[in-house]
Amino acid sequence: MKYKKKAKSDFTHIDPVCGMEVSYNTAPAMITHENKTYYFCADACRQTFEVNPELYIHKFNKTQ
């Protein structure tokens, strides 16, 4: 999973749907798919991901 360390205890992840950086501490939505947790900037992105997770996982992995 791609993440950046912004502060001592604040790691950010990339929302696989829209590409926005989100903190796992404050992410408004998250989901675990195939034993991997994904964080989202909004519940709408999480819902979009749930419709076709493989599309977004593939897109997400290509950008890393």
N, CA, C and O atoms as a CHARMM CRD file, in Angstrom:
* protein
*
  256
    1    1 MET  N      0.83500  -1.17100   0.00000 PROA 1      0.00000
    2    1 MET  CA     0.00000   0.00000   0.00000 PROA 1      0.00000
    3    1 MET  C      0.88000   1.23400   0.00000 PROA 1      0.00000
    4    1 MET  O      1.86100   1.30800   0.74000 PROA 1      0.00000
    5    2 LYS  N      0.53500   2.17800  -0.81100 PROA 2      0.00000
    6    2 LYS  CA     1.32200   3.40900  -0.89300 PROA 2      0.00000
    7    2 LYS  C      0.93300   4.33000   0.26200 PROA 2      0.00000
    8    2 LYS  O     -0.24900   4.56400   0.50900 PROA 2      0.00000
    9    3 TYR  N      1.93700   4.84700   0.96300 PROA 3      0.00000
   10    3 TYR  CA     1.66800   5.79900   2.02500 PROA 3      0.00000
   11    3 TYR  C      2.84300   6.74200   2.18500 PROA 3      0.00000
   12    3 TYR  O      3.96700   6.43900   1.78400 PROA 3      0.00000
   13    4 LYS  N      2.56500   7.87100   2.76800 PROA 4      0.00000
   14    4 LYS  CA     3.59600   8.86600   3.07200 PROA 4      0.00000
   15    4 LYS  C      3.49000   9.19000   4.54400 PROA 4      0.00000
   16    4 LYS  O      2.39600   9.21500   5.10600 PROA 4      0.00000
   17    5 LYS  N      4.61300   9.43600   5.16100 PROA 5      0.00000
   18    5 LYS  CA     4.60300   9.83900   6.56300 PROA 5      0.00000
   19    5 LYS  C      4.63700  11.35800   6.59900 PROA 5      0.00000
   20    5 LYS  O      5.61900  11.97500   6.18800 PROA 5      0.00000
   21    6 LYS  N      3.54300  11.96500   7.10200 PROA 6      0.00000
   22    6 LYS  CA     3.46800  13.42100   7.17500 PROA 6      0.00000
   23    6 LYS  C      3.94200  13.92500   8.52500 PROA 6      0.00000
   24    6 LYS  O      4.67800  14.90800   8.60000 PROA 6      0.00000
   25    7 ALA  N      3.53900  13.28000   9.55400 PROA 7      0.00000
   26    7 ALA  CA     3.93600  13.65700  10.90500 PROA 7      0.00000
   27    7 ALA  C      4.27000  12.37700  11.64000 PROA 7      0.00000
   28    7 ALA  O      4.11500  11.28100  11.10100 PROA 7      0.00000
   29    8 LYS  N      4.72200  12.51700  12.85500 PROA 8      0.00000
   30    8 LYS  CA     5.17500  11.35400  13.60200 PROA 8      0.00000
   31    8 LYS  C      4.19300  10.18700  13.60200 PROA 8      0.00000
   32    8 LYS  O      4.60400   9.03700  13.45100 PROA 8      0.00000
   33    9 SER  N      2.90300  10.46600  13.76800 PROA 9      0.00000
   34    9 SER  CA     1.93100   9.37800  13.84300 PROA 9      0.00000
   35    9 SER  C      0.83000   9.50600  12.80100 PROA 9      0.00000
   36    9 SER  O     -0.23300   8.90800  12.96400 PROA 9      0.00000
   37   10 ASP  N      1.05300  10.26300  11.74300 PROA 10     0.00000
   38   10 ASP  CA     0.01900  10.49000  10.74300 PROA 10     0.00000
   39   10 ASP  C      0.48200   9.98100   9.37700 PROA 10     0.00000
   40   10 ASP  O      1.23800  10.65900   8.68200 PROA 10     0.00000
   41   11 PHE  N      0.03000   8.80100   9.00100 PROA 11     0.00000
   42   11 PHE  CA     0.36000   8.23800   7.70100 PROA 11     0.00000
   43   11 PHE  C     -0.77300   8.53100   6.73500 PROA 11     0.00000
   44   11 PHE  O     -1.94400   8.49900   7.11200 PROA 11     0.00000
   45   12 THR  N     -0.42300   8.81400   5.49500 PROA 12     0.00000
   46   12 THR  CA    -1.45000   9.04200   4.48600 PROA 12     0.00000
   47   12 THR  C     -1.43100   7.90900   3.47000 PROA 12     0.00000
   48   12 THR  O     -0.40200   7.28300   3.21500 PROA 12     0.00000
   49   13 HSD  N     -2.58200   7.67700   2.91200 PROA 13     0.00000
   50   13 HSD  CA    -2.78500   6.67000   1.87900 PROA 13     0.00000
   51   13 HSD  C     -3.45200   7.35000   0.70200 PROA 13     0.00000
   52   13 HSD  O     -4.03100   8.42600   0.84300 PROA 13     0.00000
   53   14 ILE  N     -3.37100   6.73000  -0.44500 PROA 14     0.00000
   54   14 ILE  CA    -3.99500   7.26400  -1.64600 PROA 14     0.00000
   55   14 ILE  C     -5.35100   6.59300  -1.84400 PROA 14     0.00000
   56   14 ILE  O     -5.44700   5.36700  -1.88000 PROA 14     0.00000
   57   15 ASP  N     -6.39100   7.40600  -1.97000 PROA 15     0.00000
   58   15 ASP  CA    -7.72700   6.90400  -2.28300 PROA 15     0.00000
   59   15 ASP  C     -7.64100   6.27100  -3.67800 PROA 15     0.00000
   60   15 ASP  O     -7.30600   6.96300  -4.63900 PROA 15     0.00000
   61   16 PRO  N     -7.93700   4.97100  -3.80800 PROA 16     0.00000
   62   16 PRO  CA    -7.76300   4.31300  -5.10600 PROA 16     0.00000
   63   16 PRO  C     -8.76900   4.75800  -6.16400 PROA 16     0.00000
   64   16 PRO  O     -8.57100   4.48600  -7.34900 PROA 16     0.00000
   65   17 VAL  N     -9.83000   5.42800  -5.76700 PROA 17     0.00000
   66   17 VAL  CA   -10.83800   5.87000  -6.73000 PROA 17     0.00000
   67   17 VAL  C    -10.47100   7.23500  -7.31400 PROA 17     0.00000
   68   17 VAL  O    -10.44500   7.39800  -8.53400 PROA 17     0.00000
   69   18 CYS  N    -10.18800   8.21300  -6.45300 PROA 18     0.00000
   70   18 CYS  CA    -9.95800   9.57800  -6.95100 PROA 18     0.00000
   71   18 CYS  C     -8.49500  10.01900  -6.87900 PROA 18     0.00000
   72   18 CYS  O     -8.13000  11.03800  -7.46500 PROA 18     0.00000
   73   19 GLY  N     -7.65300   9.26200  -6.16400 PROA 19     0.00000
   74   19 GLY  CA    -6.24100   9.59100  -6.08100 PROA 19     0.00000
   75   19 GLY  C     -5.87700  10.59200  -4.99900 PROA 19     0.00000
   76   19 GLY  O     -4.71900  10.99600  -4.89200 PROA 19     0.00000
   77   20 MET  N     -6.84600  10.99600  -4.19900 PROA 20     0.00000
   78   20 MET  CA    -6.58900  11.98700  -3.14000 PROA 20     0.00000
   79   20 MET  C     -5.83700  11.34300  -1.97900 PROA 20     0.00000
   80   20 MET  O     -6.05100  10.17200  -1.66300 PROA 20     0.00000
   81   21 GLU  N     -4.95900  12.11400  -1.35100 PROA 21     0.00000
   82   21 GLU  CA    -4.27400  11.63700  -0.14500 PROA 21     0.00000
   83   21 GLU  C     -5.22900  11.71200   1.03400 PROA 21     0.00000
   84   21 GLU  O     -5.88000  12.73500   1.24900 PROA 21     0.00000
   85   22 VAL  N     -5.31300  10.62500   1.80100 PROA 22     0.00000
   86   22 VAL  CA    -6.14900  10.61200   2.99800 PROA 22     0.00000
   87   22 VAL  C     -5.35800  10.00200   4.14900 PROA 22     0.00000
   88   22 VAL  O     -4.56100   9.08500   3.95200 PROA 22     0.00000
   89   23 SER  N     -5.58200  10.51200   5.32800 PROA 23     0.00000
   90   23 SER  CA    -4.93600   9.98500   6.52000 PROA 23     0.00000
   91   23 SER  C     -5.74400   8.81200   7.04100 PROA 23     0.00000
   92   23 SER  O     -6.97200   8.87900   7.10300 PROA 23     0.00000
   93   24 TYR  N     -5.07300   7.75100   7.41200 PROA 24     0.00000
   94   24 TYR  CA    -5.82300   6.62900   7.95900 PROA 24     0.00000
   95   24 TYR  C     -6.43900   6.98400   9.30600 PROA 24     0.00000
   96   24 TYR  O     -7.38300   6.32500   9.74300 PROA 24     0.00000
   97   25 ASN  N     -5.92500   8.00800   9.96700 PROA 25     0.00000
   98   25 ASN  CA    -6.49200   8.44900  11.24300 PROA 25     0.00000
   99   25 ASN  C     -7.80300   9.19900  11.07300 PROA 25     0.00000
  100   25 ASN  O     -8.65600   9.16700  11.95900 PROA 25     0.00000
  101   26 THR  N     -7.97000   9.87200   9.94100 PROA 26     0.00000
  102   26 THR  CA    -9.14700  10.72100   9.75100 PROA 26     0.00000
  103   26 THR  C     -9.95900  10.37300   8.51000 PROA 26     0.00000
  104   26 THR  O    -10.90800  11.08800   8.19000 PROA 26     0.00000
  105   27 ALA  N     -9.62500   9.32000   7.81300 PROA 27     0.00000
  106   27 ALA  CA   -10.34600   8.95000   6.59500 PROA 27     0.00000
  107   27 ALA  C    -11.82600   8.72200   6.90600 PROA 27     0.00000
  108   27 ALA  O    -12.15600   7.97500   7.82800 PROA 27     0.00000
  109   28 PRO  N    -12.71200   9.35400   6.15000 PROA 28     0.00000
  110   28 PRO  CA   -14.13500   9.19800   6.42000 PROA 28     0.00000
  111   28 PRO  C    -14.69700   7.82800   6.04100 PROA 28     0.00000
  112   28 PRO  O    -15.78800   7.46100   6.47600 PROA 28     0.00000
  113   29 ALA  N    -13.95100   7.07200   5.22900 PROA 29     0.00000
  114   29 ALA  CA   -14.43900   5.75100   4.82400 PROA 29     0.00000
  115   29 ALA  C    -13.25600   4.82300   4.57800 PROA 29     0.00000
  116   29 ALA  O    -12.17200   5.25300   4.18300 PROA 29     0.00000
  117   30 MET  N    -13.49600   3.54300   4.82200 PROA 30     0.00000
  118   30 MET  CA   -12.47900   2.52400   4.55900 PROA 30     0.00000
  119   30 MET  C    -13.17000   1.20000   4.29800 PROA 30     0.00000
  120   30 MET  O    -14.33100   1.00600   4.65900 PROA 30     0.00000
  121   31 ILE  N    -12.44300   0.29900   3.66900 PROA 31     0.00000
  122   31 ILE  CA   -12.97000  -1.03400   3.40400 PROA 31     0.00000
  123   31 ILE  C    -11.79500  -2.00000   3.35600 PROA 31     0.00000
  124   31 ILE  O    -10.69500  -1.63400   2.94300 PROA 31     0.00000
  125   32 THR  N    -12.03400  -3.21600   3.77400 PROA 32     0.00000
  126   32 THR  CA   -11.03600  -4.26400   3.63800 PROA 32     0.00000
  127   32 THR  C    -11.49500  -5.18700   2.51600 PROA 32     0.00000
  128   32 THR  O    -12.60200  -5.72500   2.54300 PROA 32     0.00000
  129   33 HSD  N    -10.63100  -5.35600   1.54400 PROA 33     0.00000
  130   33 HSD  CA   -10.92100  -6.20800   0.38500 PROA 33     0.00000
  131   33 HSD  C     -9.74600  -7.14500   0.20000 PROA 33     0.00000
  132   33 HSD  O     -8.60800  -6.70000   0.04600 PROA 33     0.00000
  133   34 GLU  N    -10.01600  -8.44000   0.21400 PROA 34     0.00000
  134   34 GLU  CA    -8.97100  -9.46400   0.07000 PROA 34     0.00000
  135   34 GLU  C     -7.82000  -9.21500   1.04100 PROA 34     0.00000
  136   34 GLU  O     -6.65500  -9.22400   0.64500 PROA 34     0.00000
  137   35 ASN  N     -8.14800  -8.99500   2.29900 PROA 35     0.00000
  138   35 ASN  CA    -7.19300  -8.81000   3.39900 PROA 35     0.00000
  139   35 ASN  C     -6.32300  -7.56100   3.28100 PROA 35     0.00000
  140   35 ASN  O     -5.26900  -7.48700   3.91300 PROA 35     0.00000
  141   36 LYS  N     -6.73900  -6.59100   2.49300 PROA 36     0.00000
  142   36 LYS  CA    -6.01600  -5.32400   2.36400 PROA 36     0.00000
  143   36 LYS  C     -7.00800  -4.19100   2.64700 PROA 36     0.00000
  144   36 LYS  O     -8.13100  -4.19900   2.14300 PROA 36     0.00000
  145   37 THR  N     -6.58400  -3.23300   3.44700 PROA 37     0.00000
  146   37 THR  CA    -7.45800  -2.11600   3.79500 PROA 37     0.00000
  147   37 THR  C     -7.19700  -0.93600   2.86900 PROA 37     0.00000
  148   37 THR  O     -6.05400  -0.54200   2.63700 PROA 37     0.00000
  149   38 TYR  N     -8.28200  -0.38600   2.35200 PROA 38     0.00000
  150   38 TYR  CA    -8.23200   0.78700   1.48400 PROA 38     0.00000
  151   38 TYR  C     -8.95000   1.92500   2.19500 PROA 38     0.00000
  152   38 TYR  O     -9.98000   1.71300   2.83600 PROA 38     0.00000
  153   39 TYR  N     -8.40300   3.13500   2.08000 PROA 39     0.00000
  154   39 TYR  CA    -8.95200   4.31800   2.72700 PROA 39     0.00000
  155   39 TYR  C     -9.45700   5.28300   1.65700 PROA 39     0.00000
  156   39 TYR  O     -8.87200   5.40500   0.58100 PROA 39     0.00000
  157   40 PHE  N    -10.55600   5.96600   1.97700 PROA 40     0.00000
  158   40 PHE  CA   -11.22000   6.82200   0.99900 PROA 40     0.00000
  159   40 PHE  C    -11.48000   8.21400   1.55900 PROA 40     0.00000
  160   40 PHE  O    -11.64100   8.39400   2.76600 PROA 40     0.00000
  161   41 CYS  N    -11.51800   9.19800   0.65700 PROA 41     0.00000
  162   41 CYS  CA   -11.75800  10.58800   1.06000 PROA 41     0.00000
  163   41 CYS  C    -13.22100  10.83400   1.38400 PROA 41     0.00000
  164   41 CYS  O    -13.55200  11.79100   2.08400 PROA 41     0.00000
  165   42 ALA  N    -14.09700   9.98100   0.88100 PROA 42     0.00000
  166   42 ALA  CA   -15.53500  10.14200   1.10700 PROA 42     0.00000
  167   42 ALA  C    -16.23100   8.79500   0.93200 PROA 42     0.00000
  168   42 ALA  O    -15.70000   7.88400   0.29700 PROA 42     0.00000
  169   43 ASP  N    -17.41500   8.68800   1.50000 PROA 43     0.00000
  170   43 ASP  CA   -18.17300   7.45800   1.37600 PROA 43     0.00000
  171   43 ASP  C    -18.55200   7.17500  -0.08100 PROA 43     0.00000
  172   43 ASP  O    -18.69400   6.01600  -0.47300 PROA 43     0.00000
  173   44 ALA  N    -18.71400   8.22700  -0.87700 PROA 44     0.00000
  174   44 ALA  CA   -19.03700   8.04400  -2.29800 PROA 44     0.00000
  175   44 ALA  C    -17.91900   7.29100  -3.02400 PROA 44     0.00000
  176   44 ALA  O    -18.19500   6.44800  -3.87800 PROA 44     0.00000
  177   45 CYS  N    -16.66600   7.58800  -2.69300 PROA 45     0.00000
  178   45 CYS  CA   -15.54300   6.85900  -3.29900 PROA 45     0.00000
  179   45 CYS  C    -15.54200   5.39800  -2.84600 PROA 45     0.00000
  180   45 CYS  O    -15.26400   4.50200  -3.64300 PROA 45     0.00000
  181   46 ARG  N    -15.85000   5.15900  -1.58100 PROA 46     0.00000
  182   46 ARG  CA   -15.92700   3.78100  -1.08600 PROA 46     0.00000
  183   46 ARG  C    -17.02200   3.01200  -1.82000 PROA 46     0.00000
  184   46 ARG  O    -16.81900   1.85800  -2.19700 PROA 46     0.00000
  185   47 GLN  N    -18.16500   3.63300  -2.02500 PROA 47     0.00000
  186   47 GLN  CA   -19.27100   2.98000  -2.72900 PROA 47     0.00000
  187   47 GLN  C    -18.90800   2.68500  -4.17800 PROA 47     0.00000
  188   47 GLN  O    -19.24600   1.62300  -4.70100 PROA 47     0.00000
  189   48 THR  N    -18.22600   3.61200  -4.81900 PROA 48     0.00000
  190   48 THR  CA   -17.77600   3.40400  -6.19700 PROA 48     0.00000
  191   48 THR  C    -16.81200   2.22900  -6.26600 PROA 48     0.00000
  192   48 THR  O    -16.90900   1.39400  -7.16600 PROA 48     0.00000
  193   49 PHE  N    -15.89000   2.16400  -5.32400 PROA 49     0.00000
  194   49 PHE  CA   -14.92000   1.07500  -5.24700 PROA 49     0.00000
  195   49 PHE  C    -15.63400  -0.27300  -5.09800 PROA 49     0.00000
  196   49 PHE  O    -15.26300  -1.25000  -5.74900 PROA 49     0.00000
  197   50 GLU  N    -16.64400  -0.32100  -4.25100 PROA 50     0.00000
  198   50 GLU  CA   -17.35300  -1.57600  -3.98100 PROA 50     0.00000
  199   50 GLU  C    -18.04900  -2.15000  -5.21400 PROA 50     0.00000
  200   50 GLU  O    -18.23600  -3.36300  -5.30600 PROA 50     0.00000
  201   51 VAL  N    -18.43300  -1.29800  -6.15600 PROA 51     0.00000
  202   51 VAL  CA   -19.10400  -1.76200  -7.37000 PROA 51     0.00000
  203   51 VAL  C    -18.16000  -2.60100  -8.22700 PROA 51     0.00000
  204   51 VAL  O    -18.56900  -3.61500  -8.79300 PROA 51     0.00000
  205   52 ASN  N    -16.88900  -2.17900  -8.32300 PROA 52     0.00000
  206   52 ASN  CA   -15.92100  -2.89400  -9.15000 PROA 52     0.00000
  207   52 ASN  C    -14.52400  -2.74500  -8.55700 PROA 52     0.00000
  208   52 ASN  O    -13.69500  -2.02700  -9.11600 PROA 52     0.00000
  209   53 PRO  N    -14.25000  -3.40600  -7.43900 PROA 53     0.00000
  210   53 PRO  CA   -12.95500  -3.21500  -6.77500 PROA 53     0.00000
  211   53 PRO  C    -11.75100  -3.55500  -7.64100 PROA 53     0.00000
  212   53 PRO  O    -10.71800  -2.89200  -7.54400 PROA 53     0.00000
  213   54 GLU  N    -11.86300  -4.56700  -8.47800 PROA 54     0.00000
  214   54 GLU  CA   -10.70600  -4.97900  -9.28700 PROA 54     0.00000
  215   54 GLU  C    -10.26400  -3.87600 -10.24300 PROA 54     0.00000
  216   54 GLU  O     -9.06900  -3.73500 -10.50100 PROA 54     0.00000
  217   55 LEU  N    -11.19000  -3.10400 -10.76700 PROA 55     0.00000
  218   55 LEU  CA   -10.85100  -1.98700 -11.64900 PROA 55     0.00000
  219   55 LEU  C     -9.98400  -0.97900 -10.91500 PROA 55     0.00000
  220   55 LEU  O     -8.96500  -0.53100 -11.44100 PROA 55     0.00000
  221   56 TYR  N    -10.38600  -0.62000  -9.70200 PROA 56     0.00000
  222   56 TYR  CA    -9.65500   0.39500  -8.94500 PROA 56     0.00000
  223   56 TYR  C     -8.36200  -0.14400  -8.34300 PROA 56     0.00000
  224   56 TYR  O     -7.38800   0.59700  -8.21000 PROA 56     0.00000
  225   57 ILE  N     -8.34100  -1.40000  -7.98400 PROA 57     0.00000
  226   57 ILE  CA    -7.10600  -1.99800  -7.47700 PROA 57     0.00000
  227   57 ILE  C     -6.06200  -2.00700  -8.58300 PROA 57     0.00000
  228   57 ILE  O     -4.90000  -1.67100  -8.35400 PROA 57     0.00000
  229   58 HSD  N     -6.47600  -2.39100  -9.77600 PROA 58     0.00000
  230   58 HSD  CA    -5.55100  -2.41900 -10.92100 PROA 58     0.00000
  231   58 HSD  C     -5.04900  -0.99600 -11.21700 PROA 58     0.00000
  232   58 HSD  O     -3.85100  -0.79500 -11.41200 PROA 58     0.00000
  233   59 LYS  N     -5.94900  -0.01900 -11.25000 PROA 59     0.00000
  234   59 LYS  CA    -5.59000   1.37200 -11.51200 PROA 59     0.00000
  235   59 LYS  C     -4.64800   1.89100 -10.40900 PROA 59     0.00000
  236   59 LYS  O     -3.65800   2.56600 -10.69200 PROA 59     0.00000
  237   60 PHE  N     -4.97200   1.56800  -9.16600 PROA 60     0.00000
  238   60 PHE  CA    -4.18000   1.99100  -8.01900 PROA 60     0.00000
  239   60 PHE  C     -2.77200   1.40400  -8.08700 PROA 60     0.00000
  240   60 PHE  O     -1.79500   2.11200  -7.84500 PROA 60     0.00000
  241   61 ASN  N     -2.66300   0.13600  -8.41100 PROA 61     0.00000
  242   61 ASN  CA    -1.35600  -0.52000  -8.47900 PROA 61     0.00000
  243   61 ASN  C     -0.50900   0.01000  -9.63500 PROA 61     0.00000
  244   61 ASN  O      0.71800   0.01400  -9.53800 PROA 61     0.00000
  245   62 LYS  N     -1.13300   0.45700 -10.72500 PROA 62     0.00000
  246   62 LYS  CA    -0.37900   1.00900 -11.85400 PROA 62     0.00000
  247   62 LYS  C      0.25400   2.34500 -11.51000 PROA 62     0.00000
  248   62 LYS  O      1.27400   2.70500 -12.09700 PROA 62     0.00000
  249   63 THR  N     -0.32800   3.09800 -10.56900 PROA 63     0.00000
  250   63 THR  CA     0.19600   4.41400 -10.23900 PROA 63     0.00000
  251   63 THR  C      1.28500   4.37300  -9.18800 PROA 63     0.00000
  252   63 THR  O      1.87400   5.40800  -8.87600 PROA 63     0.00000
  253   64 GLN  N      1.56400   3.22400  -8.64400 PROA 64     0.00000
  254   64 GLN  CA     2.57500   3.11900  -7.58600 PROA 64     0.00000
  255   64 GLN  C      3.94300   2.86000  -8.16300 PROA 64     0.00000
  256   64 GLN  O      4.91500   2.74300  -7.41700 PROA 64     0.00000
